[in-house]
Amino acid sequence: MRQGYVKTMQNKGEIPIDIMVPAHGRLDLTLRCIRAIYDNTASPFHLIIMDDTPLGSEDPDALLGEYIRRLKKKHDNITYLRHNKPYKCGNEFFNEGLKHCKHEFVAVVMNSVSVEPDWEQVATGFMRDTPDVGIIGFKTLLPSGTIESAGITMMGFTPMDIGRDFSGYKLSSMHECIAVAWAFALLRKEAVVGNLEENLFHGFVGWDDIDNSFTVRSKGWKIFYCGLGVGIHEARTTRGDDTIEAMQKNRENAEVFYKRWGYWDLYQKANKTDSIHLKSKIAEEIRGLALSLRSHRSKVCQQ
């Protein structure tokens, strides 16, 4: 049924949407993102650009405001929001942007995503015709052309990207899933307004978009993946962080998620098992080292 819908359904530019784009550094990515939206979007749209780039006279990213002022002379569908300090979390960005949305459907396009032609057509038509769908995640491809995410599933207590590293032409249909990445997604405003809690997680180190998906599902909405809406995603290029501190915050976010959604006991059991195995391995290595030392001492005494 979903396959047949995907093959025949076309929005044909009849459904207006809002498009929210965050800008946080990397002016080059933001300009590429905006150009792709104007070149490849068939639907009428209202573009909301939310800029929390730190200002500085020597900072080239601060030139975005001037670029937007020039762009607004060519297009009358732009709202530019300047935030004086970086957003503390993704939901602060979403909640602020939603206040300025004019339409029923809202696309979230991170500035690290470049949309492909007609990316929104099937998803908007499907959402219009399926009133219990609250979120649709699009296909994100890595710059290499392989799939980054085609929806999210849970393997035990671990969230996994469906289709990760598959060839980019695969998974070009629709399927229901437990969660999707919010770097590139279509939201039904009714499903998300008032449901995106702030201050639950450390910002921009993972888990909050998965939690948002679970929250929306808990309210009775369905979540789908649409493989005929495609974007190229340069992941973790604006807020990504590989520091030990970021890894610790990601772990703390995970624990908050597990406790909220019933995975805590499973997580603790797995970690307890891992701890037992680790202690056993360490004990075995200590015994081996002790035997080695005894053998060495025996040889020394014999000499």
C-alpha positions in Angstrom: 0.0 0.0 0.0 2.7 2.4 0.9 4.7 1.5 -2.2 1.8 2.2 -4.4 1.2 5.6 -2.7 4.8 6.6 -3.2 4.8 5.7 -6.9 1.6 7.7 -7.7 1.4 10.5 -5.2 2.5 14.0 -6.1 1.9 17.2 -4.2 2.5 19.2 -7.3 3.3 22.3 -5.3 -0.1 22.7 -3.8 0.7 22.5 -0.2 2.5 25.5 1.5 5.1 24.7 4.1 7.4 26.5 6.6 11.1 25.7 6.4 13.2 26.3 9.6 17.0 26.5 9.0 19.4 27.1 12.0 22.6 28.9 11.3 25.4 28.4 13.7 28.8 29.2 12.1 29.9 27.7 8.8 28.6 30.5 6.6 29.5 28.3 3.5 27.2 25.5 4.6 24.3 27.9 5.4 24.6 29.6 1.9 24.7 26.2 0.2 21.7 25.0 2.2 19.6 28.1 1.4 20.5 28.0 -2.3 19.5 24.4 -2.5 16.1 25.1 -0.9 15.3 27.8 -3.5 16.6 25.7 -6.4 14.9 22.4 -5.4 11.7 23.1 -3.6 8.5 22.9 -5.7 6.0 23.9 -2.9 5.4 27.5 -1.9 7.3 28.0 1.3 8.0 30.4 4.1 11.7 30.3 5.1 12.7 30.9 8.7 16.4 31.4 9.2 17.4 31.3 12.9 20.9 32.7 13.4 22.7 32.2 16.7 26.3 32.6 15.3 28.4 34.5 17.8 28.9 38.1 16.5 32.4 39.4 15.9 33.8 42.0 13.5 36.4 39.5 12.3 34.0 36.6 12.1 33.0 35.8 8.4 30.0 34.0 9.7 28.6 37.3 11.0 28.1 38.3 7.3 25.0 36.1 7.1 22.8 39.0 8.2 24.0 41.1 5.3 23.5 38.1 2.9 19.9 37.7 4.2 19.1 41.4 3.8 20.1 41.2 0.1 18.2 37.9 -0.3 15.0 39.5 1.1 15.1 42.0 -1.7 14.7 39.2 -4.2 12.3 37.0 -2.1 9.4 38.1 0.1 9.0 34.8 1.9 11.9 35.1 4.5 11.8 35.6 8.2 15.3 36.2 9.7 15.6 35.7 13.5 18.8 36.8 15.2 19.5 35.2 18.6 22.1 37.0 20.6 23.5 33.9 22.3 23.8 30.3 21.1 20.7 28.1 21.7 21.2 25.9 24.7 19.4 22.9 23.1 17.7 21.8 19.9 14.2 22.2 21.5 14.8 25.8 22.3 15.4 26.3 18.6 12.4 24.3 17.5 10.0 26.0 20.0 11.2 29.5 19.0 10.9 28.8 15.3 7.4 27.3 15.6 6.1 30.6 17.0 6.9 32.1 13.6 5.4 29.4 11.4 2.5 30.2 9.2 1.5 26.8 7.9 0.3 23.4 9.1 3.4 21.6 8.0 7.0 22.6 9.0 10.2 21.2 7.5 13.4 21.2 9.6 16.5 21.5 7.4 19.8 21.8 9.3 22.2 24.2 7.6 24.5 21.2 7.1 21.8 19.6 4.7 21.5 20.3 1.0 18.1 19.2 -0.3 17.7 17.4 -3.6 15.0 18.3 -6.2 11.4 17.9 -5.1 12.4 16.6 -1.7 9.2 17.7 0.0 6.6 16.5 -2.6 5.7 13.0 -1.5 6.0 13.7 2.2 3.7 16.7 2.3 1.1 14.9 0.2 1.3 11.9 2.4 1.0 13.9 5.6 -2.0 15.8 4.2 -3.8 12.6 3.3 -2.8 10.7 6.5 -4.0 12.8 9.4 -2.6 10.7 12.2 1.0 11.1 11.0 2.9 13.6 13.1 6.5 13.4 11.8 8.1 12.2 8.6 11.9 11.8 8.4 13.6 12.2 5.0 16.5 10.1 3.6 19.8 11.6 4.6 22.9 10.7 2.5 26.5 11.2 3.5 28.7 13.2 1.1 30.0 9.8 0.0 26.6 8.9 -1.4 25.8 6.2 1.2 22.7 6.4 3.5 23.2 8.1 6.8 19.7 7.4 8.1 16.4 6.0 6.8 14.6 6.2 10.1 15.6 4.9 13.5 14.9 1.6 15.2 15.8 0.2 18.7 18.2 -2.7 19.1 17.6 -3.5 22.7 18.3 -0.2 24.4 20.4 1.1 21.6 19.0 3.4 18.8 20.2 2.4 15.3 20.0 4.2 12.0 18.1 2.1 9.5 20.0 1.6 6.3 23.3 3.1 7.6 26.0 2.8 4.9 23.6 1.3 2.3 23.9 2.5 -1.2 22.1 5.8 -1.6 19.6 4.5 -4.2 18.2 1.9 -1.7 15.2 2.4 0.7 13.4 4.7 -1.7 9.9 4.0 -0.3 8.0 4.7 2.9 7.8 2.8 6.2 6.6 3.5 9.7 9.3 3.7 12.3 9.8 4.3 16.0 11.8 7.5 15.5 13.6 9.7 12.9 16.5 12.1 12.9 15.4 15.7 13.1 18.2 17.1 11.1 15.9 16.7 8.1 12.3 16.1 8.8 8.7 17.3 8.2 6.6 18.1 11.3 2.9 18.5 11.7 2.7 21.6 13.8 -0.3 20.3 15.8 1.8 17.2 16.8 4.8 19.1 18.2 3.7 22.4 19.6 3.7 22.2 23.4 5.4 18.8 23.3 9.1 19.7 23.0 10.4 20.1 26.5 13.5 22.1 27.0 16.3 21.6 29.7 15.9 17.8 29.7 19.2 17.1 27.9 22.6 18.6 27.4 22.3 20.4 24.1 23.7 19.2 20.8 25.3 16.0 21.9 22.6 13.6 20.9 19.4 11.9 22.1 17.0 14.9 22.1 15.5 14.3 18.7 15.0 10.6 19.4 13.3 11.6 22.7 11.1 14.1 20.7 10.0 11.3 18.4 9.1 9.1 21.4 7.1 11.9 23.0 5.1 12.6 19.8 4.4 8.8 19.4 3.2 8.7 23.1 0.6 11.4 22.2 -0.9 9.0 19.6 0.9 10.3 16.4 2.6 8.0 13.9 6.1 8.5 12.5 7.1 7.6 9.0 10.2 7.6 6.9 10.0 8.9 3.3 12.8 7.6 1.0 11.8 9.9 -1.9 12.8 13.1 -0.1 16.6 13.3 -0.1 19.2 15.6 1.4 23.0 15.4 1.6 24.1 15.8 5.2 27.5 16.9 6.3 27.0 15.6 9.8 28.5 17.3 12.9 30.0 20.2 11.0 28.5 23.0 12.9 28.0 21.8 16.5 29.7 18.4 16.5 32.1 17.7 19.3 34.4 14.7 19.9 35.8 15.8 23.3 35.7 13.6 26.4 33.3 16.1 27.9 30.9 15.8 25.0 31.1 12.0 25.2 30.2 12.2 28.9 27.3 14.5 28.2 26.1 12.1 25.5 26.2 9.2 28.1 24.2 11.3 30.6 21.6 12.1 27.9 21.3 8.4 27.1 20.7 7.6 30.8 17.9 10.3 30.9 16.3 8.8 27.8 16.5 5.2 29.2 14.8 6.3 32.4 12.1 8.2 30.6 11.2 5.4 28.2 11.5 2.1 30.1 15.0 1.0 29.0 16.8 1.7 32.3 16.7 -1.8 33.7 17.9 -3.3 30.4 20.7 -0.8 30.2 21.8 -1.5 33.8 21.7 -5.2 33.3 23.9 -4.9 30.1 26.3 -2.7 31.9 26.4 -5.0 34.9 27.2 -7.9 32.6 29.9 -5.9 30.9 31.3 -4.9 34.3 31.5 -8.5 35.4 33.2 -9.6 32.2 35.7 -6.7 32.5 36.5 -7.5 36.1 36.9 -11.2 35.2 39.3 -10.3 32.4 41.3 -8.0 34.7 41.5 -10.7 37.3 42.7 -13.2 34.7 45.4 -10.8 33.5 46.5 -10.1 37.1 46.8 -13.9 37.7 48.8 -14.3 34.5 51.1 -11.5 35.5 51.5 -13.0 39.0 52.4 -16.4 37.5 54.9 -14.7 35.2 56.6 -12.9 38.1 56.8 -16.1 40.1 58.4 -17.9 37.2 60.9 -15.0 36.7 61.8 -15.0 40.4 62.3 -18.8 40.4 64.7 -18.5 37.5 66.6 -15.7 39.2 66.9 -17.8 42.4 68.2 -20.8 40.5 70.9 -18.6 39.0 
